[in-house]
Amino acid sequence: GCRLGPQMGDARAVDKEAVDEAERAIEEVVAIFSGKEDVLIVREADRCIRELRSRVESQHAEIVESIKELTGKTQRARQQQADRQAALSSCRQKEQLLTERTRTEHNIMQLRQEAVALKEQIGSAETRSTELGVKEQQVRQQESVEVPRARHTISLYANISSIRWDYGSSLVKGFITSADGTSIKSFELDPAQHSDFFIANNLWDLMDAQ
């Protein structure tokens, strides 16, 4: 006969724990990436993990109910076989009971295989979470180098060109001061109406005029 051991329950507990851990890892990565360019990638991975977790929990619930039902059928089949053994001697009836038991055992084995497949999916999700963590570290390292460099370049450019930008405007707007600070010329150009080449030449002309 087929007996259900504690392995299935342990597998379910391990699977749920793995899903919870993967979800926590993704939530931490999302928190770290908040406001960065890679936030969409992390949120998409987090959404996939949540959908996978929901699907795993749903399928586990179905597996538990199916195993309970199959276990009940097995026990009833055994009881029926014991009750009929005294009264039934027909080989055909015995074969039917054996076939039903074999089918039940096969169904249980199939459900266990599905549980293993779900565990592998969770493992893949955990791997993806780890990869995102590595990428987050790389972005941080690159940011620690590029941001100070960009700030220095902008500051140097502003000092050399004497251009002061109006960063609050959607236009190319600001003013240019002369080297001795005695004159100021403002500018305001719409990038939707002028090419980058035109805007650059216009700014050079203003600086030359100073």
Protein Blocks (a to p, Z undefined) as FASTA:
>chain_A
ZZddfklmmmmmmmmmmmmmmmmmmmmmmmmmgoiaklmmmmmmmmmmmmmmmmmmmmmm
mmmmmmmmmmmmmmmmmmmmmmmmmmpccfklmmmmmmmmmmmmmmmmmmmmmmmmmmmm
mmmmmmmmmmmmmmmmmmmmmmmmmmmmmmmmmmmmmmmnopacdfkbcbdcdddddfko
paccdddddfklpcfklmmmmmmmmmmmZZ
